[in-house]
């Protein structure tokens, strides 16, 4: 830190008088360093006292301004971005005044550079001019202003500022704020989302929100996205069609063609579509795709789709009223409310939980409806888990430090605890989740904090038991308690973002490995106390570390 602070402003220390004081705890303010202790005025109208040994360094206003000018000029030229980001994060409010002057610059690149820096060098006086930046003529400046507000202003205030922009005449601006506004105040008239779906440059902004739009009336607007050149837009289209429960013959035929796409992720989500809505006349195409498929996750998804279609056909032959039941579910809701765990829980959460169970029943989920699912406590002979596989594609990421993450005071939930799972597959709604090794399903159920969750018990070659946990899943599960599964067999999919299905979280898989047998399941949790974490008394294992040492069929 001392080296970084010395680099920030390579000029001599300022003398006495009111100057910027940079304290060793990271705070910044103005004061007279000739006094000991000094009274340091910090943003927000408060002050603190600091002794000389608590002050890391000091600079005059002129010295700070000179440094800010030099750094903004560098940023405008696209130079030293990473270095200057660190510098602005240390300078904080000391840099704000000069940065605000740059927001008035005639050239957009300078306004953009200053707005970028204000993400890190913020003080309350920046609120109004940065908010005005949301209306800047340059799209990059508007986006940077949004980012600066998001980092430094309360969610409630940001929503207040951006809500009018959701209906801006400029579609790009409306697209920029759509997701944030839609989460809190969705548009039941469908006008906002339709507008974005019809603009090729804005379709990607629909992202994770399209899965909340259940209205069949939106299907005609969603279908054209299947022709997009953007793979993520095509993926979102299939997720949207699943949410809308679209099983028309023409749509199924179109998605059958995706089974031959060169993108494995798209083939996988196409298989997921057939898990939900495929019919017997899709089976031949799915079987043909399975025969030629090499990707382990797509194969798992195709196999699960075939088995579900078979079960659904049997169920519907026994209960012909199932088709009518599905249509009633399809027509019942146009828009699913946003459910955020422990934050603004919507009053209809029990209703949407029941909807998930109804879908499991009507669509022939291999798990059956899990309203009252118990735990399998019996003893079965299962093969040793000599070979392991990652639970989702693109799993390995050495930069991800989810396991063992200590929850700090900046979080509203689970403060002071440690995260014992590995959160992965972010923003990949309905991505296939597979069993990491052979085992027996001990538990499969739904609860509000986890959404749908599965726990599988495995046996290592030496006879030691270990359990894998998969949470925040979608309703269409492929296993139930007592099932024996093979490694790489699909057990479910990542649930839709901020739904009762997935426990009210952003779309992701919480994957955990616990050393030991299932027992009474009392160890099942997502967080533990720092005391339990110390010494690993809770027996949680680091998933990435363990799986990276094993043999894999697919490590993508």
VMD Tcl script that draws the C-alpha trace (Angstrom):
set ca {
  {0.00 0.00 0.00}
  {2.83 2.43 0.84}
  {4.38 1.81 -2.57}
  {1.06 2.44 -4.32}
  {0.47 5.63 -2.37}
  {3.94 6.87 -3.21}
  {3.31 6.25 -6.91}
  {0.00 8.11 -6.91}
  {1.46 11.57 -6.68}
  {5.19 11.74 -7.23}
  {5.75 15.15 -5.74}
  {6.96 16.40 -2.33}
  {4.70 16.45 0.68}
  {2.64 19.56 1.19}
  {3.31 21.86 4.07}
  {0.98 23.06 6.81}
  {-2.45 24.52 6.13}
  {-5.64 22.81 4.90}
  {-4.67 19.99 2.55}
  {-5.91 16.56 1.56}
  {-4.98 13.96 4.16}
  {-4.85 10.29 3.17}
  {-5.21 8.08 6.23}
  {-3.79 4.62 6.63}
  {-7.28 3.14 7.09}
  {-8.15 4.26 3.52}
  {-10.28 7.29 4.42}
  {-9.63 10.71 2.89}
  {-10.45 14.23 3.98}
  {-9.15 17.75 4.42}
  {-7.39 19.11 7.48}
  {-4.34 20.81 8.92}
  {-1.51 18.26 9.26}
  {0.55 20.61 11.43}
  {-1.78 19.77 14.29}
  {-1.54 16.51 16.16}
  {-4.10 15.10 16.23}
  {-5.55 16.72 13.12}
  {-9.27 17.18 12.55}
  {-10.06 15.60 9.22}
  {-13.25 16.65 7.41}
  {-14.62 13.76 5.37}
  {-17.47 13.67 2.82}
  {-20.96 13.89 4.23}
  {-20.22 16.70 6.67}
  {-18.59 14.58 9.37}
  {-15.08 14.69 10.78}
  {-12.59 12.39 12.45}
  {-9.38 12.94 14.35}
  {-6.09 11.47 13.20}
  {-2.67 11.44 14.79}
  {0.43 11.92 12.67}
  {1.19 8.20 12.63}
  {-2.33 7.56 11.27}
  {-1.71 9.76 8.23}
  {-0.15 7.97 5.29}
  {0.53 11.04 3.16}
  {-0.80 14.50 2.31}
  {-1.21 16.64 -0.80}
  {-2.39 20.15 -1.59}
  {-5.50 20.66 -3.65}
  {-3.34 21.87 -6.51}
  {-1.21 18.72 -6.42}
  {-4.29 16.52 -6.41}
  {-5.86 18.42 -9.30}
  {-2.68 18.16 -11.37}
  {-2.60 14.40 -10.84}
  {-6.29 14.06 -11.77}
  {-5.79 16.00 -15.00}
  {-2.83 13.82 -15.99}
  {-4.73 10.60 -15.26}
  {-7.89 11.66 -17.11}
  {-5.79 12.56 -20.12}
  {-4.20 9.12 -19.94}
  {-7.60 7.43 -19.72}
  {-8.89 9.46 -22.67}
  {-6.00 8.05 -24.69}
  {-6.79 4.53 -23.48}
  {-3.61 4.29 -21.44}
  {-2.86 2.88 -17.95}
  {-6.50 2.13 -17.17}
  {-5.80 -0.53 -14.55}
  {-3.15 1.56 -12.79}
  {-5.33 4.68 -12.70}
  {-8.30 2.70 -11.42}
  {-6.22 1.79 -8.36}
  {-5.05 5.36 -7.97}
  {-8.55 6.83 -8.07}
  {-9.68 4.20 -5.55}
  {-7.03 5.58 -3.14}
  {-7.68 9.26 -3.92}
  {-11.45 8.89 -3.45}
  {-13.21 12.19 -2.75}
  {-10.01 14.20 -3.17}
  {-10.33 13.74 -6.93}
  {-14.07 14.41 -7.21}
  {-14.12 18.18 -7.78}
  {-11.68 18.11 -10.68}
  {-13.41 15.10 -12.22}
  {-16.73 16.95 -12.15}
  {-15.15 19.73 -14.17}
  {-14.30 17.20 -16.87}
  {-17.98 16.21 -17.11}
  {-18.49 19.56 -18.84}
  {-15.82 18.87 -21.45}
  {-16.86 19.19 -25.10}
  {-15.20 15.89 -26.05}
  {-17.04 12.74 -25.04}
  {-13.84 10.79 -24.37}
  {-12.96 13.15 -21.53}
  {-16.46 13.01 -20.08}
  {-16.33 9.23 -20.33}
  {-12.93 9.04 -18.62}
  {-14.08 11.28 -15.78}
  {-17.33 9.35 -15.36}
  {-15.37 6.10 -15.24}
  {-13.08 7.53 -12.53}
  {-16.07 8.71 -10.48}
  {-16.99 5.10 -9.86}
  {-14.03 5.06 -7.45}
  {-13.47 8.73 -6.60}
  {-16.92 9.57 -5.30}
  {-18.38 12.11 -2.91}
  {-22.00 13.23 -2.34}
  {-21.51 16.35 -4.46}
  {-21.17 14.09 -7.52}
  {-24.74 12.80 -7.36}
  {-26.50 15.53 -9.35}
  {-23.92 15.97 -12.16}
  {-23.50 12.21 -12.55}
  {-27.28 11.77 -12.67}
  {-27.36 14.34 -15.48}
  {-24.86 12.13 -17.28}
  {-27.64 9.58 -17.76}
  {-28.94 11.98 -20.42}
  {-25.57 12.58 -22.09}
  {-25.48 12.59 -25.88}
  {-22.83 9.86 -25.83}
  {-23.98 6.30 -25.09}
  {-20.69 5.40 -23.42}
  {-21.00 8.32 -20.99}
  {-24.57 7.32 -20.17}
  {-23.45 3.79 -19.40}
  {-20.55 5.00 -17.26}
  {-22.88 7.33 -15.34}
  {-25.15 4.38 -14.63}
  {-22.15 2.41 -13.40}
  {-20.98 5.22 -11.13}
  {-24.42 5.55 -9.57}
  {-24.71 1.81 -9.12}
  {-21.45 1.66 -7.18}
  {-22.08 4.63 -4.93}
  {-25.79 5.29 -4.48}
  {-28.50 3.28 -2.75}
  {-30.55 0.93 -4.90}
  {-33.70 2.89 -4.07}
  {-32.17 6.16 -5.23}
  {-30.77 4.62 -8.41}
  {-34.19 3.22 -9.26}
  {-35.73 6.65 -8.73}
  {-33.21 8.18 -11.14}
  {-33.37 5.57 -13.88}
  {-37.06 4.67 -13.90}
  {-38.02 7.47 -16.33}
  {-35.29 6.26 -18.69}
  {-37.01 2.89 -19.13}
  {-39.42 4.67 -21.47}
  {-36.82 6.91 -23.10}
  {-37.24 7.69 -26.79}
  {-33.69 6.43 -27.22}
  {-33.98 2.65 -27.30}
  {-30.37 2.12 -26.27}
  {-30.95 4.14 -23.10}
  {-34.13 2.23 -22.34}
  {-32.27 -1.04 -22.88}
  {-29.49 0.02 -20.51}
  {-31.83 0.37 -17.52}
  {-34.45 -2.21 -18.48}
  {-33.31 -5.06 -16.28}
  {-32.88 -2.98 -13.12}
  {-36.23 -1.24 -13.53}
  {-38.04 -4.39 -14.59}
  {-36.89 -6.29 -11.50}
  {-38.65 -3.84 -9.20}
  {-41.43 -2.45 -11.34}
  {-42.15 -4.74 -14.31}
  {-44.46 -3.60 -17.07}
  {-47.49 -5.83 -17.22}
  {-48.61 -4.23 -20.48}
  {-45.55 -5.85 -22.17}
  {-44.81 -2.60 -24.06}
  {-41.28 -2.16 -22.72}
  {-40.07 -5.68 -23.37}
  {-41.76 -5.81 -26.78}
  {-39.98 -2.65 -27.79}
  {-36.60 -4.18 -26.96}
  {-37.40 -7.50 -28.56}
  {-38.11 -5.70 -31.83}
  {-34.83 -3.75 -31.79}
  {-31.91 -5.92 -32.90}
  {-29.39 -3.80 -30.97}
  {-31.35 -4.08 -27.72}
  {-32.50 -7.70 -27.68}
  {-29.62 -8.82 -25.49}
  {-30.80 -6.42 -22.77}
  {-33.85 -8.61 -22.21}
  {-31.43 -11.18 -20.81}
  {-32.56 -12.84 -17.63}
  {-35.85 -10.96 -17.46}
  {-37.59 -12.71 -20.34}
  {-37.99 -15.81 -18.18}
  {-40.41 -13.84 -15.94}
  {-42.71 -13.10 -18.86}
  {-45.08 -16.05 -19.04}
  {-47.70 -14.54 -21.34}
  {-48.43 -16.52 -24.53}
  {-49.12 -13.11 -26.06}
  {-45.35 -12.52 -26.08}
  {-44.55 -15.63 -28.10}
  {-44.85 -13.92 -31.50}
  {-42.31 -11.34 -30.31}
  {-39.95 -13.99 -28.92}
  {-39.84 -16.37 -31.89}
  {-37.85 -14.06 -34.24}
  {-34.98 -14.07 -31.75}
  {-34.25 -17.64 -32.78}
  {-32.86 -16.17 -36.02}
  {-30.42 -13.84 -34.26}
  {-26.70 -14.06 -35.03}
  {-26.03 -13.54 -31.32}
  {-25.90 -16.92 -29.58}
  {-26.90 -15.42 -26.24}
  {-30.00 -13.85 -27.77}
  {-30.96 -17.20 -29.31}
  {-30.43 -18.84 -25.95}
  {-32.63 -16.25 -24.25}
  {-35.31 -16.87 -26.85}
  {-35.45 -20.58 -25.97}
  {-35.57 -19.78 -22.27}
  {-38.43 -17.39 -23.00}
  {-40.32 -19.99 -25.00}
  {-39.94 -22.45 -22.13}
  {-41.28 -19.85 -19.68}
  {-44.22 -19.22 -22.00}
  {-44.79 -23.01 -22.24}
  {-44.89 -22.85 -26.04}
  {-45.33 -26.35 -27.47}
  {-46.70 -25.54 -30.93}
  {-45.59 -27.98 -33.64}
  {-43.89 -25.25 -35.70}
  {-41.88 -24.06 -32.70}
  {-40.78 -27.58 -31.80}
  {-39.69 -28.13 -35.40}
  {-37.62 -24.96 -35.30}
  {-35.90 -25.94 -32.09}
  {-35.23 -29.45 -33.41}
  {-32.97 -27.75 -35.96}
  {-30.97 -26.21 -33.08}
  {-29.95 -29.73 -32.03}
  {-27.46 -29.61 -34.93}
  {-26.11 -26.15 -34.08}
  {-22.35 -25.77 -33.76}
  {-22.70 -24.18 -30.32}
  {-22.89 -26.87 -27.61}
  {-24.56 -24.48 -25.17}
  {-27.38 -23.89 -27.66}
  {-27.78 -27.61 -28.29}
  {-27.98 -28.10 -24.55}
  {-30.69 -25.48 -24.01}
  {-32.61 -26.91 -26.98}
  {-32.59 -30.27 -25.19}
  {-33.85 -28.48 -22.08}
  {-36.74 -27.10 -24.13}
  {-37.73 -30.65 -25.10}
  {-37.50 -31.73 -21.46}
  {-40.25 -29.24 -20.72}
  {-42.31 -29.30 -23.87}
  {-41.16 -32.07 -26.20}
  {-43.66 -34.61 -27.53}
  {-43.40 -38.13 -28.90}
  {-42.91 -36.92 -32.48}
  {-39.74 -35.10 -31.34}
  {-38.15 -38.28 -29.99}
  {-36.63 -39.50 -33.28}
  {-34.79 -36.22 -33.86}
  {-33.57 -36.15 -30.27}
  {-32.38 -39.76 -30.49}
  {-30.54 -39.01 -33.73}
  {-28.89 -36.00 -32.06}
  {-27.88 -38.17 -29.10}
  {-26.30 -40.75 -31.42}
  {-23.99 -38.19 -33.00}
  {-23.40 -36.01 -29.92}
  {-19.92 -35.98 -28.32}
  {-20.36 -33.29 -25.66}
  {-21.02 -34.91 -22.28}
  {-23.40 -32.21 -21.05}
  {-25.47 -32.13 -24.22}
  {-25.64 -35.93 -24.14}
  {-26.91 -35.80 -20.56}
  {-29.52 -33.21 -21.53}
  {-30.70 -35.19 -24.57}
  {-30.97 -38.41 -22.59}
  {-32.96 -36.65 -19.85}
  {-35.27 -35.11 -22.46}
  {-35.98 -38.51 -24.03}
  {-36.77 -40.09 -20.69}
  {-39.03 -37.19 -19.68}
  {-40.89 -37.23 -23.01}
  {-41.51 -40.95 -22.59}
  {-42.85 -40.47 -19.09}
  {-44.98 -37.52 -20.16}
  {-46.50 -39.50 -23.04}
  {-47.44 -42.30 -20.64}
  {-48.85 -39.86 -18.11}
  {-50.93 -38.03 -20.69}
  {-52.27 -41.26 -22.12}
  {-53.44 -42.21 -18.64}
  {-54.71 -38.71 -17.87}
  {-55.97 -37.07 -21.10}
  {-56.96 -34.02 -19.10}
  {-53.24 -33.17 -18.65}
  {-53.14 -31.14 -21.88}
  {-56.00 -28.98 -20.65}
  {-54.29 -28.62 -17.28}
  {-51.14 -27.36 -18.99}
  {-53.14 -24.85 -20.99}
  {-54.76 -23.52 -17.81}
  {-51.31 -23.02 -16.29}
  {-50.14 -21.36 -19.50}
  {-53.02 -18.88 -19.50}
  {-53.07 -18.13 -15.77}
  {-50.17 -15.66 -15.51}
  {-48.71 -13.03 -17.80}
  {-45.86 -11.97 -15.56}
  {-44.14 -13.67 -12.65}
  {-43.17 -11.29 -9.83}
  {-39.55 -10.90 -8.80}
  {-38.73 -12.88 -5.67}
  {-35.53 -11.84 -3.88}
  {-34.70 -13.95 -0.86}
  {-35.13 -11.94 2.35}
  {-35.69 -8.73 0.37}
  {-39.19 -7.70 -0.66}
  {-40.58 -11.20 -0.77}
  {-43.67 -11.10 -2.93}
  {-46.91 -12.09 -1.29}
  {-47.71 -14.65 -3.97}
  {-44.66 -16.83 -3.34}
  {-46.75 -19.76 -2.09}
  {-48.87 -19.56 -5.22}
  {-45.84 -19.74 -7.50}
  {-44.36 -22.54 -5.46}
  {-47.57 -24.48 -6.06}
  {-47.31 -23.61 -9.75}
  {-43.89 -25.26 -9.85}
  {-45.31 -28.43 -8.31}
  {-48.17 -28.41 -10.81}
  {-45.69 -28.19 -13.67}
  {-43.70 -31.10 -12.26}
  {-46.88 -33.13 -12.20}
  {-48.39 -32.11 -15.55}
  {-45.13 -32.19 -17.53}
  {-44.10 -35.56 -16.19}
  {-40.98 -34.54 -14.28}
  {-38.95 -37.68 -13.52}
  {-38.79 -36.53 -9.89}
  {-42.53 -36.39 -9.59}
  {-44.13 -33.50 -7.69}
  {-41.87 -32.81 -4.69}
  {-44.39 -31.18 -2.37}
  {-43.71 -33.65 0.42}
  {-40.48 -35.31 -0.64}
  {-38.70 -37.16 2.10}
  {-35.18 -38.46 2.57}
  {-33.95 -41.84 1.43}
  {-32.21 -43.51 4.37}
  {-31.86 -47.03 2.96}
  {-28.62 -48.77 2.09}
  {-27.87 -49.52 -1.55}
  {-24.86 -50.94 -3.35}
  {-23.48 -48.16 -5.50}
  {-20.31 -48.10 -7.60}
  {-17.26 -46.34 -6.23}
  {-16.77 -42.80 -7.55}
  {-13.45 -43.36 -9.30}
  {-14.15 -40.83 -12.04}
  {-15.60 -37.37 -11.45}
  {-17.05 -34.70 -13.70}
  {-17.77 -31.01 -13.20}
  {-21.45 -30.29 -12.39}
  {-21.92 -27.78 -15.25}
  {-20.08 -26.84 -18.42}
  {-17.45 -24.11 -18.17}
  {-17.15 -24.88 -14.48}
  {-13.47 -24.33 -13.78}
  {-12.41 -20.75 -13.06}
  {-9.35 -20.15 -10.85}
  {-10.44 -16.53 -10.36}
  {-13.68 -17.60 -8.70}
  {-13.28 -17.54 -4.92}
  {-16.79 -18.45 -3.88}
  {-15.88 -21.37 -1.61}
  {-14.63 -20.13 1.74}
  {-15.72 -16.55 1.08}
  {-16.15 -14.64 4.33}
  {-19.35 -12.59 4.35}
  {-18.51 -9.04 5.43}
  {-20.59 -6.23 6.87}
  {-21.41 -4.95 3.40}
  {-23.86 -7.83 2.96}
  {-27.35 -7.79 4.43}
  {-27.62 -11.56 4.93}
  {-25.36 -14.17 6.51}
  {-23.11 -11.47 7.99}
  {-20.06 -12.87 9.75}
  {-20.35 -16.33 8.20}
  {-18.43 -18.29 5.59}
  {-19.78 -19.59 2.27}
  {-19.22 -23.35 2.03}
  {-20.33 -23.94 -1.55}
  {-19.00 -22.98 -4.94}
  {-21.39 -20.66 -6.78}
  {-21.02 -21.22 -10.52}
  {-22.96 -21.04 -13.78}
  {-23.95 -17.44 -13.15}
  {-26.65 -16.00 -15.45}
  {-27.04 -19.34 -17.24}
  {-30.71 -20.01 -16.66}
  {-31.73 -23.64 -17.27}
  {-28.16 -24.82 -17.92}
  {-27.87 -28.58 -17.34}
  {-26.60 -29.81 -13.96}
  {-25.15 -33.32 -13.78}
  {-24.18 -35.65 -10.96}
  {-20.44 -35.33 -10.43}
  {-20.03 -39.05 -9.77}
  {-22.08 -42.25 -9.29}
  {-24.18 -42.20 -6.14}
  {-27.56 -42.46 -4.47}
  {-29.95 -39.52 -4.18}
  {-30.51 -38.92 -0.49}
  {-32.70 -35.84 -0.77}
  {-34.61 -33.89 -3.43}
  {-36.96 -31.17 -2.32}
  {-37.93 -27.50 -2.44}
  {-37.51 -24.85 0.22}
  {-37.66 -21.07 0.04}
  {-34.00 -20.45 0.81}
  {-32.63 -23.01 -1.68}
  {-35.31 -23.38 -4.31}
  {-35.11 -26.96 -5.63}
  {-32.18 -28.82 -4.11}
  {-30.66 -32.30 -4.57}
  {-28.14 -34.09 -2.35}
  {-26.32 -37.20 -3.59}
  {-24.15 -39.52 -1.52}
  {-21.09 -41.10 -3.18}
  {-18.46 -43.60 -2.12}
  {-14.79 -43.03 -2.88}
  {-12.64 -45.93 -4.08}
  {-11.29 -46.33 -0.54}
  {-14.81 -46.64 0.87}
  {-15.09 -43.15 2.33}
  {-18.48 -41.46 1.81}
  {-18.81 -37.94 0.43}
  {-21.93 -35.96 -0.48}
  {-22.54 -33.50 -3.31}
  {-25.13 -30.76 -3.01}
  {-26.84 -28.92 -5.88}
  {-29.11 -25.97 -5.11}
  {-31.13 -23.21 -6.83}
  {-32.45 -25.65 -9.45}
  {-35.50 -25.45 -11.70}
  {-38.63 -27.57 -11.14}
  {-37.95 -30.09 -13.92}
  {-35.79 -32.42 -11.87}
  {-34.76 -35.82 -13.14}
  {-34.13 -37.59 -9.84}
  {-35.94 -38.39 -6.61}
  {-34.80 -39.78 -3.23}
  {-33.59 -43.37 -3.58}
  {-32.51 -43.10 -7.23}
  {-29.08 -44.41 -8.14}
  {-27.39 -42.06 -10.59}
  {-24.36 -42.37 -12.82}
  {-21.60 -39.80 -13.01}
  {-22.50 -37.25 -15.68}
  {-26.23 -38.05 -15.50}
  {-28.44 -34.97 -15.62}
  {-30.21 -34.28 -12.35}
  {-31.74 -30.91 -13.17}
  {-31.03 -27.41 -14.45}
  {-30.09 -24.04 -13.02}
  {-33.28 -22.25 -11.98}
  {-34.59 -19.02 -13.45}
  {-33.30 -15.84 -11.81}
  {-35.14 -14.39 -8.80}
  {-37.98 -16.87 -8.73}
  {-39.51 -19.03 -6.04}
  {-38.20 -21.95 -8.11}
  {-34.58 -21.10 -7.34}
  {-34.97 -19.60 -3.87}
  {-34.93 -15.95 -4.89}
  {-31.36 -15.61 -6.15}
  {-29.70 -14.65 -9.40}
  {-29.44 -17.65 -11.71}
  {-26.56 -19.86 -10.58}
  {-25.73 -23.27 -9.16}
  {-24.68 -23.56 -5.54}
  {-22.49 -26.66 -5.60}
  {-21.09 -28.14 -2.43}
  {-19.01 -31.17 -1.41}
  {-19.26 -32.48 2.14}
  {-16.90 -35.07 3.56}
  {-18.98 -37.84 5.11}
  {-22.27 -39.70 4.77}
  {-25.63 -37.96 4.52}
  {-26.72 -39.12 7.97}
  {-29.60 -37.03 9.22}
  {-28.78 -34.22 6.81}
  {-28.30 -31.69 9.60}
  {-25.08 -30.52 7.96}
  {-26.87 -29.28 4.84}
  {-26.36 -25.52 4.71}
  {-24.85 -22.79 2.55}
  {-22.99 -20.87 5.23}
  {-21.30 -21.69 8.53}
  {-19.91 -19.63 11.36}
  {-16.30 -18.52 11.29}
  {-15.75 -20.70 14.36}
  {-16.97 -23.82 12.54}
  {-14.90 -22.88 9.51}
  {-11.71 -22.67 11.55}
  {-10.10 -26.10 11.53}
  {-12.69 -27.33 9.01}
  {-14.78 -28.91 11.74}
  {-17.78 -28.83 9.38}
  {-15.97 -31.08 6.84}
  {-16.71 -29.00 3.77}
  {-14.40 -29.57 0.80}
  {-13.20 -27.11 -1.82}
  {-15.03 -28.29 -4.99}
  {-12.68 -26.80 -7.57}
  {-9.58 -27.99 -5.73}
  {-10.91 -31.53 -5.35}
  {-12.35 -31.95 -8.85}
  {-9.29 -30.49 -10.55}
  {-7.22 -33.36 -9.16}
  {-9.50 -36.03 -10.61}
  {-9.94 -37.59 -14.04}
  {-12.64 -35.94 -16.14}
  {-14.51 -36.73 -19.29}
  {-14.97 -32.99 -19.96}
  {-13.22 -30.10 -18.28}
  {-14.61 -27.24 -20.39}
}
mol new
graphics top color blue
foreach p $ca { graphics top sphere $p radius 0.5 }
foreach p [lrange $ca 0 end-1] q [lrange $ca 1 end] { graphics top cylinder $p $q radius 0.2 }
display resetview
